[in-house]
Amino acid sequence: MYLSWTAGRLDRLHARIDAARAALDAQLVRRASVAMELATSSLLDPAASLLLLDAAHAARQAEDEHREVAESQLSLALRAVFEEPEQVAVLVAEPGGEEAVRDLTAAVRRVPMARRFHNDAVRAARAVREHRLVRYFRLAGKAPFPMAFEMDDAPPPALTPEGAPA
């Protein structure tokens, strides 16, 4: 009975990982899309637009094994472009800038939460899979060992509540 309950629990944890990964992927794609939209909107200076567009495109096109690095590069590019609150204030003053900043802020803030949910699910599944009985009776079946998604997801200071322009 214990083995059956543990196998069911492990199955639910794997389903939770799949759902969390899908949510994380959706948030990462949303962040890259908003960044690309902003980069092509002519609201930013050409150098910032090019930097942001290149990083967002690389993040959207990255293969799974290079995705963490590409997403970290997008985070770095966002921090470089929106380092100072004055840069955001100038962007908000432009026509259509306020909506663009609002969309980007929402997208940038959701990525760390989605990544945290995913990594928490991975941590829980790993804890169950490390039990001796789970390994001995192969209760995980052929499910791959869950891997955490490690990336730099720190938001630009100017897009956080502490750094937002007044």
MIDOSE-1310 file (N, C-alpha, C; in nm, 2 decimals, decimal comma, always signed):
residues 166
myls	+0,08/-0,12/+0,00/+0,00/+0,00/+0,00/+0,09/+0,13/+0,00; +0,19/+0,12/+0,08/+0,29/+0,24/+0,09/+0,35/+0,26/-0,05; +0,39/+0,16/-0,12/+0,45/+0,17/-0,25/+0,35/+0,23/-0,35; +0,23/+0,19/-0,35/+0,13/+0,24/-0,44/+0,11/+0,39/-0,41
wtag	+0,10/+0,42/-0,28/+0,07/+0,56/-0,25/+0,20/+0,65/-0,29; +0,31/+0,60/-0,27/+0,44/+0,67/-0,31/+0,44/+0,69/-0,46; +0,41/+0,58/-0,54/+0,41/+0,59/-0,68/+0,31/+0,69/-0,73; +0,19/+0,70/-0,67/+0,09/+0,80/-0,71/+0,14/+0,94/-0,67
rldr	+0,20/+0,95/-0,56/+0,26/+1,08/-0,52/+0,36/+1,13/-0,62; +0,45/+1,04/-0,65/+0,56/+1,07/-0,75/+0,50/+1,11/-0,89; +0,40/+1,04/-0,93/+0,33/+1,07/-1,05/+0,27/+1,21/-1,05; +0,21/+1,24/-0,94/+0,15/+1,38/-0,92/+0,26/+1,49/-0,92
lhar	+0,37/+1,46/-0,86/+0,48/+1,55/-0,86/+0,54/+1,57/-1,00; +0,54/+1,47/-1,08/+0,59/+1,48/-1,22/+0,49/+1,56/-1,30; +0,36/+1,54/-1,28/+0,26/+1,62/-1,35/+0,27/+1,77/-1,31; +0,30/+1,79/-1,18/+0,32/+1,93/-1,13/+0,44/+2,00/-1,19
idaa	+0,55/+1,92/-1,21/+0,67/+1,97/-1,28/+0,63/+2,01/-1,42; +0,56/+1,92/-1,49/+0,52/+1,95/-1,63/+0,44/+2,08/-1,64; +0,35/+2,09/-1,55/+0,26/+2,21/-1,55/+0,34/+2,34/-1,52; +0,43/+2,33/-1,42/+0,51/+2,44/-1,38/+0,61/+2,48/-1,50
raal	+0,66/+2,38/-1,57/+0,75/+2,40/-1,68/+0,68/+2,47/-1,79; +0,56/+2,43/-1,82/+0,48/+2,50/-1,92/+0,45/+2,64/-1,89; +0,42/+2,67/-1,76/+0,39/+2,80/-1,71/+0,52/+2,89/-1,72; +0,64/+2,83/-1,69/+0,76/+2,90/-1,70/+0,79/+2,93/-1,84
daql	+0,78/+2,83/-1,93/+0,80/+2,86/-2,07/+0,71/+2,97/-2,13; +0,59/+2,97/-2,08/+0,49/+3,07/-2,13/+0,54/+3,21/-2,08; +0,59/+3,22/-1,96/+0,63/+3,35/-1,90/+0,76/+3,40/-1,97; +0,85/+3,30/-2,00/+0,97/+3,34/-2,07/+0,94/+3,38/-2,21
vrra	+0,85/+3,32/-2,28/+0,82/+3,36/-2,42/+0,75/+3,50/-2,41; +0,66/+3,52/-2,31/+0,60/+3,65/-2,30/+0,70/+3,76/-2,28; +0,79/+3,73/-2,19/+0,90/+3,84/-2,16/+0,98/+3,87/-2,29; +1,02/+3,77/-2,36/+1,09/+3,79/-2,48/+1,01/+3,86/-2,59
svam	+0,88/+3,83/-2,60/+0,79/+3,89/-2,69/+0,77/+4,04/-2,66; +0,75/+4,07/-2,54/+0,73/+4,21/-2,50/+0,86/+4,29/-2,52; +0,98/+4,22/-2,49/+1,11/+4,29/-2,51/+1,13/+4,31/-2,66; +1,09/+4,22/-2,75/+1,11/+4,24/-2,89/+1,01/+4,35/-2,94
elat	+0,89/+4,35/-2,89/+0,79/+4,45/-2,93/+0,84/+4,59/-2,89; +0,90/+4,60/-2,77/+0,95/+4,73/-2,73/+1,07/+4,77/-2,81; +1,16/+4,67/-2,85/+1,28/+4,70/-2,92/+1,25/+4,75/-3,06; +1,14/+4,70/-3,12/+1,10/+4,74/-3,26/+1,00/+4,85/-3,26
ssll	+0,97/+4,91/-3,15/+0,87/+5,02/-3,14/+0,92/+5,15/-3,17; +1,05/+5,17/-3,18/+1,12/+5,30/-3,20/+1,10/+5,39/-3,08; +1,07/+5,34/-2,97/+1,06/+5,42/-2,84/+1,20/+5,43/-2,78; +1,29/+5,33/-2,81/+1,42/+5,33/-2,75/+1,52/+5,39/-2,85
dpaa	+1,64/+5,42/-2,80/+1,74/+5,46/-2,89/+1,79/+5,34/-2,97; +1,85/+5,36/-3,09/+1,89/+5,25/-3,17/+1,99/+5,15/-3,11; +2,08/+5,19/-3,03/+2,17/+5,10/-2,96/+2,10/+5,01/-2,86; +2,01/+5,07/-2,78/+1,93/+4,99/-2,68/+1,84/+4,90/-2,76
slll	+1,78/+4,94/-2,86/+1,69/+4,86/-2,94/+1,76/+4,74/-3,00; +1,88/+4,76/-3,05/+1,95/+4,65/-3,11/+2,00/+4,55/-3,00; +2,04/+4,60/-2,89/+2,08/+4,51/-2,78/+1,97/+4,43/-2,73; +1,85/+4,49/-2,71/+1,73/+4,42/-2,66/+1,68/+4,32/-2,76
ldaa	+1,67/+4,37/-2,89/+1,62/+4,28/-3,00/+1,71/+4,16/-3,01; +1,84/+4,17/-3,01/+1,93/+4,06/-3,03/+1,91/+3,96/-2,91; +1,91/+4,01/-2,79/+1,89/+3,92/-2,67/+1,76/+3,85/-2,67; +1,65/+3,92/-2,71/+1,52/+3,87/-2,71/+1,50/+3,76/-2,82
haar	+1,56/+3,79/-2,93/+1,56/+3,69/-3,04/+1,63/+3,57/-3,01; +1,75/+3,58/-2,95/+1,83/+3,47/-2,91/+1,75/+3,38/-2,80; +1,68/+3,45/-2,71/+1,61/+3,38/-2,61/+1,49/+3,30/-2,67; +1,43/+3,36/-2,77/+1,31/+3,29/-2,84/+1,36/+3,18/-2,92
qaed	+1,48/+3,18/-2,98/+1,52/+3,08/-3,07/+1,61/+2,97/-3,01; +1,64/+2,99/-2,88/+1,74/+2,90/-2,81/+1,68/+2,76/-2,80; +1,77/+2,66/-2,82/+1,74/+2,52/-2,80/+1,74/+2,50/-2,65; +1,68/+2,39/-2,61/+1,66/+2,36/-2,46/+1,79/+2,36/-2,39
ehre	+1,90/+2,30/-2,44/+2,02/+2,30/-2,37/+2,09/+2,43/-2,36; +2,05/+2,53/-2,44/+2,11/+2,67/-2,43/+2,01/+2,77/-2,38; +1,90/+2,73/-2,34/+1,79/+2,82/-2,30/+1,82/+2,90/-2,18; +1,88/+2,84/-2,08/+1,91/+2,91/-1,95/+2,01/+3,02/-1,98
vaes	+2,11/+3,00/-2,06/+2,21/+3,10/-2,09/+2,14/+3,21/-2,17; +2,06/+3,18/-2,27/+2,00/+3,28/-2,35/+1,90/+3,37/-2,27; +1,83/+3,31/-2,18/+1,74/+3,38/-2,10/+1,81/+3,47/-2,00; +1,93/+3,42/-1,95/+2,01/+3,51/-1,86/+2,07/+3,63/-1,94
qlsl	+2,10/+3,60/-2,06/+2,15/+3,71/-2,15/+2,04/+3,82/-2,17; +1,92/+3,77/-2,18/+1,81/+3,87/-2,20/+1,79/+3,95/-2,07; +1,80/+3,88/-1,95/+1,79/+3,95/-1,83/+1,90/+4,06/-1,82; +2,02/+4,02/-1,86/+2,14/+4,12/-1,86/+2,11/+4,24/-1,95
alra	+2,05/+4,21/-2,07/+2,02/+4,32/-2,16/+1,91/+4,41/-2,11; +1,81/+4,35/-2,05/+1,71/+4,43/-1,99/+1,76/+4,52/-1,88; +1,85/+4,47/-1,79/+1,91/+4,55/-1,69/+2,00/+4,66/-1,75; +2,07/+4,63/-1,86/+2,15/+4,73/-1,92/+2,07/+4,84/-1,98
vfee	+1,96/+4,81/-2,04/+1,87/+4,91/-2,11/+1,80/+4,99/-2,01; +1,75/+4,93/-1,90/+1,66/+4,99/-1,80/+1,73/+5,00/-1,67; +1,86/+5,04/-1,67/+1,94/+5,05/-1,55/+1,89/+5,17/-1,46; +1,86/+5,28/-1,52/+1,82/+5,40/-1,44/+1,68/+5,43/-1,45
peqv	+1,62/+5,48/-1,34/+1,47/+5,51/-1,34/+1,44/+5,63/-1,44; +1,54/+5,71/-1,46/+1,52/+5,82/-1,56/+1,50/+5,77/-1,70; +1,56/+5,66/-1,73/+1,54/+5,60/-1,87/+1,40/+5,55/-1,88; +1,34/+5,50/-1,78/+1,20/+5,45/-1,78/+1,11/+5,57/-1,78
avlv	+1,14/+5,68/-1,71/+1,06/+5,80/-1,71/+1,05/+5,86/-1,84; +1,16/+5,86/-1,92/+1,16/+5,92/-2,05/+1,08/+5,83/-2,14; +1,09/+5,70/-2,13/+1,01/+5,61/-2,21/+0,86/+5,62/-2,18; +0,82/+5,64/-2,06/+0,68/+5,65/-2,02/+0,62/+5,78/-2,08
aepg	+0,71/+5,89/-2,09/+0,66/+6,01/-2,14/+0,63/+6,00/-2,29; +0,69/+5,91/-2,36/+0,66/+5,89/-2,51/+0,52/+5,84/-2,53; +0,46/+5,87/-2,65/+0,33/+5,81/-2,68/+0,34/+5,66/-2,69; +0,25/+5,59/-2,61/+0,26/+5,44/-2,61/+0,36/+5,38/-2,52
geea	+0,44/+5,47/-2,46/+0,55/+5,42/-2,37/+0,50/+5,37/-2,24; +0,40/+5,43/-2,19/+0,34/+5,39/-2,06/+0,29/+5,24/-2,06; +0,22/+5,21/-2,17/+0,17/+5,07/-2,19/+0,28/+4,97/-2,21; +0,38/+5,01/-2,28/+0,50/+4,93/-2,31/+0,57/+4,90/-2,18
vrdl	+0,59/+5,00/-2,10/+0,66/+4,98/-1,97/+0,58/+4,89/-1,88; +0,45/+4,91/-1,88/+0,36/+4,83/-1,79/+0,36/+4,69/-1,83; +0,36/+4,66/-1,96/+0,36/+4,52/-2,01/+0,50/+4,46/-1,98; +0,61/+4,53/-2,00/+0,74/+4,48/-1,97/+0,76/+4,45/-1,82
taav	+0,71/+4,54/-1,74/+0,72/+4,53/-1,59/+0,65/+4,40/-1,55; +0,53/+4,38/-1,60/+0,45/+4,26/-1,56/+0,52/+4,13/-1,60; +0,57/+4,14/-1,73/+0,64/+4,02/-1,78/+0,77/+3,99/-1,70; +0,85/+4,09/-1,67/+0,97/+4,07/-1,60/+0,95/+4,02/-1,45
rrvp	+0,84/+4,07/-1,39/+0,81/+4,03/-1,25/+0,76/+3,88/-1,24; +0,69/+3,83/-1,35/+0,63/+3,70/-1,34/+0,74/+3,59/-1,37; +0,84/+3,62/-1,43/+0,94/+3,51/-1,46/+1,01/+3,46/-1,33; +1,05/+3,54/-1,24/+1,11/+3,48/-1,12/+1,01/+3,39/-1,04
marr	+0,88/+3,43/-1,04/+0,78/+3,35/-0,97/+0,76/+3,22/-1,04; +0,75/+3,22/-1,17/+0,73/+3,10/-1,24/+0,85/+3,00/-1,23; +0,97/+3,06/-1,23/+1,09/+2,98/-1,21/+1,09/+2,92/-1,07; +1,05/+3,00/-0,97/+1,05/+2,95/-0,83/+0,95/+2,83/-0,82
fhnd	+0,83/+2,84/-0,88/+0,73/+2,74/-0,87/+0,79/+2,61/-0,93; +0,85/+2,62/-1,05/+0,91/+2,51/-1,12/+1,02/+2,44/-1,04; +1,11/+2,52/-0,99/+1,22/+2,47/-0,91/+1,18/+2,41/-0,78; +1,07/+2,46/-0,72/+1,01/+2,40/-0,60/+0,95/+2,26/-0,63
avra	+0,89/+2,25/-0,74/+0,83/+2,12/-0,78/+0,94/+2,02/-0,81; +1,05/+2,07/-0,87/+1,16/+1,98/-0,90/+1,23/+1,93/-0,77; +1,24/+2,02/-0,68/+1,30/+1,99/-0,55/+1,22/+1,88/-0,47; +1,09/+1,90/-0,48/+1,00/+1,80/-0,41/+1,01/+1,67/-0,48
arav	+1,01/+1,66/-0,61/+1,02/+1,53/-0,68/+1,15/+1,47/-0,65; +1,26/+1,55/-0,65/+1,39/+1,49/-0,62/+1,40/+1,43/-0,48; +1,33/+1,50/-0,39/+1,33/+1,44/-0,25/+1,27/+1,31/-0,24; +1,16/+1,29/-0,31/+1,09/+1,16/-0,31/+1,17/+1,06/-0,39
rehr	+1,23/+1,10/-0,50/+1,30/+1,00/-0,58/+1,43/+0,95/-0,52; +1,48/+1,03/-0,42/+1,60/+0,99/-0,35/+1,58/+0,88/-0,24; +1,45/+0,85/-0,21/+1,43/+0,75/-0,11/+1,47/+0,61/-0,17; +1,52/+0,53/-0,08/+1,58/+0,40/-0,12/+1,47/+0,31/-0,18
lvry	+1,35/+0,31/-0,12/+1,25/+0,22/-0,18/+1,21/+0,26/-0,32; +1,20/+0,39/-0,34/+1,16/+0,45/-0,47/+1,27/+0,40/-0,57; +1,39/+0,41/-0,54/+1,50/+0,37/-0,63/+1,50/+0,22/-0,65; +1,48/+0,14/-0,54/+1,49/+0,00/-0,55/+1,38/-0,06/-0,63
frla	+1,26/-0,01/-0,61/+1,14/-0,06/-0,68/+1,11/+0,01/-0,81; +1,20/+0,11/-0,84/+1,19/+0,19/-0,97/+1,05/+0,25/-0,98; +1,01/+0,31/-0,88/+0,87/+0,37/-0,88/+0,86/+0,49/-0,98; +0,97/+0,55/-1,01/+0,97/+0,67/-1,10/+0,95/+0,62/-1,25
gkap	+0,96/+0,49/-1,27/+0,94/+0,44/-1,41/+1,05/+0,49/-1,50; +1,01/+0,54/-1,62/+1,11/+0,59/-1,72/+1,11/+0,74/-1,72; +1,05/+0,80/-1,62/+1,04/+0,95/-1,62/+1,19/+1,00/-1,60; +1,22/+1,10/-1,68/+1,36/+1,16/-1,66/+1,38/+1,22/-1,53
fpma	+1,50/+1,23/-1,48/+1,53/+1,29/-1,35/+1,50/+1,44/-1,37; +1,42/+1,50/-1,28/+1,38/+1,64/-1,30/+1,50/+1,73/-1,27; +1,51/+1,83/-1,36/+1,62/+1,93/-1,36/+1,56/+2,07/-1,33; +1,63/+2,14/-1,24/+1,59/+2,28/-1,21/+1,63/+2,37/-1,33
femd	+1,56/+2,48/-1,34/+1,59/+2,58/-1,44/+1,66/+2,69/-1,37; +1,79/+2,70/-1,40/+1,88/+2,80/-1,33/+1,91/+2,91/-1,43; +1,88/+3,03/-1,40/+1,90/+3,14/-1,48/+1,91/+3,27/-1,40; +1,97/+3,37/-1,46/+1,97/+3,50/-1,39/+1,83/+3,57/-1,43
dapp	+1,75/+3,59/-1,33/+1,62/+3,64/-1,36/+1,59/+3,77/-1,28; +1,70/+3,83/-1,23/+1,68/+3,96/-1,16/+1,63/+4,07/-1,25; +1,52/+4,13/-1,21/+1,46/+4,24/-1,29/+1,55/+4,37/-1,29; +1,53/+4,45/-1,39/+1,60/+4,57/-1,39/+1,56/+4,66/-1,27
palt	+1,65/+4,73/-1,21/+1,61/+4,80/-1,09/+1,51/+4,91/-1,12; +1,51/+4,97/-1,23/+1,41/+5,07/-1,26/+1,27/+5,02/-1,28; +1,25/+4,88/-1,30/+1,12/+4,82/-1,32/+1,07/+4,76/-1,19; +1,14/+4,78/-1,08/+1,09/+4,72/-0,95/+1,02/+4,83/-0,88
pega	+0,93/+4,80/-0,78/+0,87/+4,90/-0,70/+0,96/+4,99/-0,63; +1,08/+4,94/-0,59/+1,17/+5,03/-0,52/+1,24/+5,13/-0,61; +1,26/+5,09/-0,74/+1,33/+5,17/-0,83/+1,25/+5,25/-0,93; +1,12/+5,23/-0,92/+1,02/+5,29/-1,02/+1,03/+5,44/-1,00
pa	+1,01/+5,51/-1,11/+1,01/+5,66/-1,10/+0,88/+5,71/-1,03; +0,90/+5,81/-0,96/+0,78/+5,86/-0,88/+0,69/+5,95/-0,97
